[in-house]
Amino acid sequence: MESELVNTLALSRIQFAANISFHILFPTITIGLGWLLFYFKLRFEISQHPVWMRIYRFWVKIFALTFAIGVVTGITMSFQFGTNWPGFMEKVGNIAGPLLGYEVMSAFFLEATFLGVMLFGMHRVPSKVHTLATFIVAVGTSLSAFWIIALNSWMHTPAGFVMENGVAMPTDWMAIIFNPSMPYRLGHMMLASFLTASFLVAGVSAYRLLKGDSKSAPKLALKQSLSLAALLIVVQIAVGDMHGVNTLKYQPAKIAAMEAVWHTEQAVPLVLFAWPNEDTQHNDYEISIPYAASLILTHELEGEIQGLASFGEDRPPVKPLFFGFRIMVGMGLLMLAVSWLGVWLLWRRDTLPRWMLHTLFAMTFSGWVATISGWYVTEIGRQPWLVQGVLKTSDAVTTISSSYVGLSLMMYLAVYVVLMTAYLHTVFNLARKAVVVDEYETGNLTDAALAGEKHHVG
């Protein structure tokens, strides 16, 4: 029986990881892309130049496709609270339930209502009304992120509640929503979404140029997105530093695992590479920079960092956090180098060489890599707790047979492979079709004239 429960727990965790990994890919794009679409439409309203509308019309198709898959996978996520993790709602449902409800009422309904106007009302409502609808959809995606991050952050740094008969009861909703880690997580996630969308736009635009698209729309989209990425990656690094300091204060075990610090010490080096050995509690093949970890996390050369040994059994596994964190940071530094180099090349010659276009194409979904690795660090770093200090993961899992969990896991994975294949094929198929569409390189067009160009999608 005990072995069965262990298998159910392991499979349920794998299933949740698979579902959240697949789901988060799509909101990560739509949050940032929604605001980019509003920017493109606003530039058209101001200049009336048709190139902005062509950029908008191309990317609104990809937004719609991404949004649709995000909704479907989001529904799947909600099923798991009842099927795989009944203990979660039993213990903290008085807090999690309302936060999820707020997300539906204030964000999802808002997006769903105005998404129809955004997608199908371009030539049926006044242009300014359509721009307003685009703005409201962008606001809706951000509101959705706000409520989900509020709940997730509360699970890491719970506040504003008391335990009554083993159940969490809210006492201060402002403290629950704006819990200690929430501002940092929200800022970090929003910036990650903008960077993911920026590199997606730059990568697909580079793909169109590599395929021989000589029109102005992909060139302008590439310039705008690359410039945005070059700016935001710097902000992301600063926010990430603040998030790390906050995590050191509230979840020191997570930081110890991320940095592979086994024993509490001062003047801790920053480990660039190692193979953490949990049996010997030592880092094999370590390459490190003296004092750097203490300086980054405590802002003091000899700052103290609590080691994993001081947390006993209530500590996360080291290797997933150690390597996941370095993948995330490495991808962030690569984004910094590529975006800055791209902007510098554009500033010098106003065009990019083919090798740079190939680089941007290879970086199309780099935001996904950084987001997934960062999300794994965040969620695995909370283990063995589902809600830090309140509910352990093993106490919330279902008691149904592991065979049923395994079967549903295989079904989910099969569907996700099909959906991802279809998504990638559709995105690049749209890009290839846009390459062969003619474009008028004329001056300003009125809305009436633009309406006559419905066949132009690129």
C-alpha positions in Angstrom: 0.0 0.0 0.0 2.8 2.4 0.9 4.6 1.6 -2.4 1.3 2.3 -4.3 1.0 5.7 -2.6 4.7 6.5 -3.5 4.0 5.6 -7.1 0.8 7.7 -7.2 2.7 10.6 -5.7 5.6 10.4 -8.2 3.3 10.0 -11.2 1.0 12.8 -10.0 3.9 15.1 -9.7 5.2 14.1 -13.1 1.7 14.7 -14.6 1.4 18.1 -13.0 4.9 19.0 -14.2 4.0 17.9 -17.7 0.7 19.8 -17.7 2.1 23.1 -16.2 5.2 22.9 -18.5 3.0 22.7 -21.6 0.4 25.2 -20.4 2.8 27.9 -19.3 4.3 28.1 -22.8 1.3 29.7 -24.3 0.3 32.3 -21.7 3.9 33.3 -21.6 3.6 34.4 -25.2 0.1 35.9 -25.1 0.8 38.1 -22.1 3.6 39.9 -23.9 2.3 39.6 -27.4 -1.1 41.1 -26.4 0.7 44.3 -25.5 2.9 44.2 -28.6 -0.3 44.0 -30.7 -1.7 47.0 -28.9 1.5 48.9 -29.7 1.3 48.0 -33.4 -2.3 49.0 -33.6 -1.6 52.3 -31.7 1.2 53.1 -34.1 -1.2 52.6 -37.0 -3.8 54.9 -35.3 -1.1 57.6 -35.0 0.6 57.3 -38.4 -2.1 55.7 -40.5 0.8 53.9 -42.3 -0.4 50.5 -43.5 2.8 48.7 -42.6 1.7 48.8 -38.9 -1.6 47.2 -39.8 0.1 44.5 -41.8 2.3 43.6 -38.8 -0.8 43.6 -36.6 -2.8 41.4 -38.9 -0.1 38.8 -39.2 0.6 38.6 -35.5 -3.0 38.7 -34.3 -3.4 35.3 -36.1 -0.6 33.8 -34.0 -2.0 35.4 -30.9 -5.4 33.8 -31.5 -3.8 30.4 -32.1 -1.7 30.7 -28.9 -4.6 32.0 -26.8 -6.8 29.1 -27.9 -4.2 26.4 -26.9 -3.6 28.3 -23.6 -7.3 28.2 -22.7 -7.6 24.4 -23.4 -4.5 23.5 -21.4 -5.6 25.8 -18.6 -8.8 23.9 -18.2 -6.8 20.7 -18.0 -4.8 22.3 -15.2 -7.9 23.0 -13.1 -9.0 19.3 -13.4 -5.9 18.2 -11.5 -6.8 20.0 -8.3 -9.8 17.6 -7.9 -8.4 14.4 -9.5 -4.7 14.4 -8.4 -4.5 16.8 -5.5 -7.7 16.8 -3.4 -5.8 17.6 -0.2 -4.9 21.0 -1.6 -8.4 22.3 -1.9 -9.4 20.6 1.4 -6.6 22.4 3.3 -6.3 25.7 1.5 -9.3 25.9 -0.7 -10.7 28.9 1.2 -7.8 30.9 -0.2 -7.0 29.2 -3.5 -10.6 29.0 -4.6 -11.4 32.7 -4.4 -8.1 33.7 -6.1 -8.8 31.3 -9.0 -12.4 32.7 -9.1 -11.1 36.3 -9.3 -8.9 35.3 -12.2 -11.9 33.9 -14.1 -14.2 36.8 -13.3 -11.9 39.8 -13.7 -9.5 38.5 -16.4 -10.8 35.5 -18.4 -14.3 36.9 -19.0 -12.7 40.3 -20.0 -10.4 38.6 -22.5 -13.1 36.3 -23.9 -15.5 39.2 -24.3 -13.2 41.6 -26.2 -11.2 38.9 -28.0 -14.1 38.5 -30.5 -14.0 42.2 -31.3 -10.2 42.1 -31.6 -10.2 39.1 -34.0 -13.4 39.7 -36.1 -14.3 43.3 -35.6 -11.5 45.0 -37.5 -13.7 46.1 -40.3 -17.0 46.0 -38.4 -16.4 48.6 -35.7 -14.6 51.9 -35.8 -10.8 51.6 -35.8 -10.5 53.3 -32.4 -13.0 50.9 -30.9 -11.0 48.0 -32.3 -7.8 49.5 -30.8 -9.6 49.8 -27.4 -10.6 46.1 -27.7 -7.0 45.2 -28.3 -6.0 47.2 -25.2 -8.6 45.5 -23.1 -7.5 42.0 -24.2 -3.9 42.9 -23.3 -5.1 44.1 -19.9 -7.0 40.9 -19.4 -4.0 38.7 -20.1 -2.0 40.7 -17.5 -4.8 40.5 -15.0 -4.9 36.8 -15.4 -1.2 36.6 -14.7 -1.7 38.8 -11.6 -4.1 36.4 -10.0 -2.3 33.2 -10.9 1.0 34.7 -9.6 -0.7 35.9 -6.5 -1.9 32.3 -5.7 1.4 30.7 -6.6 3.4 33.3 -4.6 1.1 32.7 -1.6 2.0 29.0 -1.8 5.7 30.0 -1.5 5.3 32.8 1.1 1.9 32.3 2.7 0.5 35.2 4.7 -2.8 36.7 5.9 -4.4 33.5 7.2 -4.9 31.3 10.3 -5.3 27.6 10.7 -8.6 26.4 12.2 -9.2 22.7 12.6 -6.4 22.0 10.1 -7.9 24.3 7.4 -6.4 27.6 6.3 -8.9 30.5 6.9 -8.2 33.9 5.4 -7.9 36.9 7.7 -6.4 39.6 5.5 -6.9 39.4 1.7 -4.4 42.2 1.0 -1.7 40.3 2.9 -2.7 37.1 1.0 -2.6 38.8 -2.5 0.4 40.9 -1.9 2.4 38.3 0.0 6.1 38.9 0.5 7.3 37.3 -2.8 4.4 38.3 -5.0 5.7 41.7 -6.4 9.0 40.1 -7.4 7.4 37.0 -9.0 4.9 39.1 -10.9 7.6 41.5 -12.2 9.9 38.5 -13.1 7.1 36.7 -14.9 5.8 39.7 -16.8 9.2 40.6 -18.1 9.8 36.9 -19.0 6.6 37.1 -21.1 7.6 40.2 -22.9 11.0 38.7 -23.6 9.5 35.5 -24.9 7.1 37.4 -27.2 9.9 39.7 -28.4 12.2 36.8 -29.4 9.2 35.0 -31.0 8.5 38.1 -33.1 12.1 38.6 -33.9 12.7 34.9 -34.7 9.7 34.5 -37.0 10.5 37.8 -38.7 14.0 36.6 -39.3 12.6 33.4 -40.7 10.5 35.4 -43.2 13.6 37.4 -44.3 15.7 34.2 -44.7 12.9 32.9 -46.9 13.3 35.9 -49.2 10.6 38.2 -47.8 11.7 41.7 -48.9 8.7 43.6 -47.5 8.9 46.2 -44.9 6.6 44.5 -42.3 9.0 41.8 -41.1 11.9 44.2 -41.1 10.1 46.7 -39.0 8.7 44.0 -36.7 12.2 42.6 -36.2 13.6 46.0 -35.3 10.9 46.8 -32.8 11.0 43.4 -31.1 14.7 43.2 -30.9 15.0 46.7 -29.5 12.4 45.9 -26.8 14.3 42.7 -25.9 17.6 44.6 -25.6 16.0 47.0 -23.1 13.9 44.5 -21.1 16.7 41.9 -20.6 18.6 44.5 -18.5 15.6 45.2 -16.4 15.0 41.4 -16.0 18.5 40.9 -14.7 17.9 43.6 -12.1 14.5 42.2 -11.0 16.0 38.7 -10.9 18.6 40.0 -8.5 15.9 41.5 -6.2 13.9 38.2 -6.5 16.9 36.3 -5.4 17.5 38.5 -2.3 13.8 38.0 -1.4 14.0 34.2 -1.8 17.1 34.1 0.4 15.0 35.8 3.2 11.9 33.7 2.9 13.1 30.4 1.3 16.7 30.0 2.2 16.7 26.2 1.5 15.8 27.0 -2.1 18.8 29.3 -2.5 21.1 26.8 -0.8 20.1 24.2 -3.4 20.3 26.6 -6.3 23.9 27.5 -5.3 24.8 24.1 -3.9 25.8 25.5 -0.5 25.9 22.4 1.7 27.0 24.0 5.0 26.3 27.4 6.5 29.3 29.7 5.8 30.4 33.2 5.0 32.2 34.5 1.9 30.4 31.9 -0.2 31.8 31.5 -3.8 29.6 31.5 -6.8 29.7 28.1 -8.4 29.8 28.4 -12.2 29.9 24.6 -12.7 29.9 21.5 -10.5 28.3 18.2 -10.1 26.5 18.4 -6.7 27.0 15.1 -4.8 24.2 14.7 -2.3 25.8 11.6 -0.8 29.0 13.3 0.2 27.4 16.8 0.5 30.1 18.1 -1.7 30.5 19.7 -5.2 32.6 17.6 -7.5 34.5 19.2 -10.3 33.7 22.7 -8.9 34.6 25.9 -10.8 33.7 28.9 -8.8 34.3 32.6 -8.2 35.4 33.5 -4.7 33.0 35.6 -2.6 30.6 36.2 -5.6 27.6 34.3 -4.2 27.7 36.2 -0.9 28.1 39.5 -2.8 25.2 38.8 -5.1 22.7 37.5 -2.5 23.7 39.5 0.6 25.4 42.4 -1.1 28.3 41.8 1.3 31.6 40.1 0.4 31.5 38.0 3.6 27.7 37.6 3.8 26.4 34.4 5.4 24.3 31.9 3.4 22.6 29.1 5.3 23.6 25.6 4.1 21.4 22.7 3.2 22.6 20.6 6.1 20.8 22.9 8.5 17.4 22.1 7.0 17.4 18.4 7.7 14.9 16.4 5.6 12.8 19.4 4.7 14.9 20.5 1.8 14.6 20.3 -2.0 16.6 18.1 -4.3 19.8 19.9 -5.4 20.6 18.9 -8.9 17.3 20.1 -10.6 17.6 23.5 -8.9 21.4 23.8 -9.5 21.3 23.0 -13.2 17.9 24.6 -13.8 19.0 27.9 -12.4 22.1 27.9 -14.5 20.1 27.1 -17.7 17.8 30.0 -16.9 20.7 32.4 -16.2 22.7 31.2 -19.2 19.7 31.7 -21.5 19.2 35.2 -20.1 22.8 36.1 -20.8 22.5 34.7 -24.3 19.4 36.9 -24.8 21.4 39.9 -23.6 24.3 39.2 -26.0 22.1 38.4 -29.0 19.7 41.4 -28.6 22.4 43.9 -27.9 24.5 42.6 -30.9 21.4 42.7 -33.1 20.6 46.3 -32.1 24.2 47.4 -32.7 24.2 45.8 -36.1 20.9 47.5 -37.0 22.3 50.8 -35.8 25.4 50.5 -38.0 23.9 49.2 -41.2 20.0 49.1 -40.8 20.0 45.5 -41.9 21.2 42.2 -40.4 23.6 39.8 -42.0 22.3 36.3 -42.7 24.3 34.7 -39.9 22.5 37.0 -37.5 19.1 36.2 -39.0 19.9 32.5 -38.5 20.9 33.2 -34.9 17.6 35.0 -34.2 15.7 32.2 -35.9 17.4 29.7 -33.6 16.4 31.9 -30.7 12.7 32.0 -31.6 11.6 30.0 -28.6 14.5 30.8 -26.3 12.0 32.4 -23.9 10.4 29.1 -23.5 13.6 27.5 -22.4 14.3 30.2 -19.8 10.7 30.2 -18.5 10.5 26.4 -18.1 13.9 26.1 -16.4 13.0 29.1 -14.1 9.6 27.6 -13.3 11.1 24.2 -12.4 13.6 26.0 -10.1 10.7 27.9 -8.4 8.4 24.9 -8.0 10.9 22.1 -7.2 12.6 24.5 -4.8 9.5 24.6 -2.6 9.6 20.8 -2.1 8.7 18.9 0.1 6.0 21.5 0.7 3.0 22.2 -1.6 2.3 25.3 0.5 5.4 26.4 2.3 5.3 25.4 6.0 1.5 24.6 5.8 0.9 21.6 3.5 3.3 18.9 2.3 3.0 17.6 -1.2 2.7 14.0 0.0 -0.3 15.0 2.2 -2.3 16.4 -0.6 -2.0 13.7 -3.3 -4.9 11.5 -4.3 -5.3 8.0 -3.1 -6.5 6.6 -6.5 -4.5 3.8 -8.2 -1.2 4.8 -9.7 -2.2 2.9 -12.9 -5.0 5.4 -13.5 -2.6 8.3 -13.0 -0.1 6.7 -15.3 -2.8 6.1 -18.0 -4.0 9.7 -17.9 -0.4 10.9 -17.9 0.3 9.0 -21.2 -2.9 10.4 -22.7 -1.9 14.0 -21.8 1.5 13.5 -23.2 0.2 12.1 -26.5 -2.2 15.0 -26.9 0.5 17.6 -26.1 2.8 16.1 -28.7 0.1 16.5 -31.3 -0.8 20.0 -30.2 2.8 21.2 -30.1 3.5 19.8 -33.6 0.3 21.4 -35.0 1.2 24.7 -33.3 4.7 24.9 -34.6 3.6 23.9 -38.1 0.9 26.5 -38.2 3.2 29.3 -37.0 5.8 28.7 -39.6 3.2 27.9 -42.3 1.7 31.4 -41.7 5.2 32.8 -42.0 5.9 31.0 -45.3 2.5 32.1 -46.7 3.3 35.7 -45.7 6.5 35.6 -47.7 4.7 35.3 -51.1 2.0 37.9 -50.4 2.4 41.2 -52.3 2.7 44.4 -50.3 1.9 48.0 -51.3 4.7 50.3 -50.4 2.5 53.3 -50.6 2.0 56.1 -48.1 -0.8 56.5 -45.7 -4.1 54.7 -46.4 -7.5 55.5 -45.0 -9.5 52.8 -43.2 -11.7 52.4 -46.2 -8.7 51.8 -48.5 -7.2 49.5 -45.9 -10.4 47.5 -45.8 -9.9 46.8 -49.5 -6.6 45.1 -48.7 -8.1 42.2 -46.7 -6.2 39.7 -48.8 -2.8 41.1 -47.6 -1.8 39.2 -44.5 1.9 40.0 -44.4 
